[in-house]
Amino acid sequence: MSCPICGEPTIKEYRPFCSKRCADLDLAKWLNGGYAVPSEDQEDLEIALEDAEKRPPTEH
């Protein structure tokens, strides 16, 4: 089995990862919404649109 983050062989202690670093990177993706599944529910879309309209514009 290989690590889903870097592809190296896994270590039993961190399975399915190869190290604490890769496990932490995976956790960070979860916490930051990197693994979020987009919703096609109309109510969710309307709430997201309302939230986006409430936020002030950002400068780039």
C-alpha positions, 0 to 999 in steps of 0.5 A: 500500500502506498501513501495517498499524499506522496506515494511512498510505502506506508508505515504501520504507525501512520497507515494509510500514510507514510509519516506524521507529516503526510497524515498532518497534510491530509488532516489540514486538507479536511480542516480547510475544506479541500475534500468537500463534496459540492452540493447540488441541493438548491437550498444549499446553493441559495445559502452559499449565494446569500453568504457570498453576497454578504461578504465585502469584496476583496482586493486583488 
